[in-house]
Amino acid sequence: MAKLKCFSIAGVKLWFWSNDHEPPHFHAKVSGDWEVAVFFLELEEHMLEVKWQKKGMSAQHRKALLRMATAHRMQLLQEWEEIHP
């Protein structure tokens, strides 16, 4: 597991799995509430895939994830490629 380097969101754990599958994505989680895969090269409406949820993602977290993933696409892709040569 590799922590994202290019950005962070308070209260949200963000990481790449080193042995994960294509297409490029990272994982985001609020412990005990939800986990999503964020496909950062996709359009916003297709970017999030819910892995599990107990309470569901807040609108604030959703907006922050989409905004940051969109703003940092190139850095995220570089990090993905470093981990998945």
N, C-alpha and C positions, 0 to 999 in steps of 0.2 A: 504494500500500500504506500502511495506517495502523496503527500499533502500538496494541494495546489500552491503555487508560488506567486502567481500574478495578481491574485486578489483574495480577500476574505470577507465574510459577512458575519457580524456578531451573532453568536449563538448557533451558528450552522457549521457543521463539520463538512469539509470539502476535500475530496481525494480522487485519485486514479487508482485502479487496480492494475498492477504490472502485467498480469496475465489475461487482461480483458479483451473482448472481441471488438471488431470494427462494427459500425462506424465510430469515429472518435467521440468520446463522451467522458464525463466525470460524474461522480456521485456526490449527492448532497443529502445531509441528514440532520434532523433535530431529534436527539435521543428520546425514544419513547413516544414520538409523535408521528414521524413520517420519514421516508427515504425516497428519493427520485434519482433517475439517471438524467443527465442534462446533455443532450446531443447538440452541442454548441455550433455546429455548422449548418443546422437546419433553420427554417423559418420559425419565428417565435411560437406559432400555433402548433408546431410539431416538435418543439424542443424538449419538453418534459415527458418522461415516462415514469409513472408511479410504480415503485417497487413494493412498498407497503405503506399503510397509514393507519393510525389509530384515531387521531383527532383530525387529521387533514392539515394541509399547508395553509398558512395565513396568506391573505392577499399581499401583505407587506413582504413576506419572504418570497412569494412568487414573483412579484415585481422586481425585487432586488436581484434574484437569481437570473431572470431574463435580461435585465438591464446589464448586469455585470458580465454575463456570458456573451452577450452581443458585443459589448464594448471591448472585450478582451479575446476575441476569437483567434486572432493570429498568435498571441502569446499562449493561449490554451493549446493550439495545434502544435506549437513548438514543444511545449511540455509533453504532450501526448507522444510526439515523435521521439523525444529523448527516452521515454520509458518503453516505447514499443518500436524498436528499430526495425 
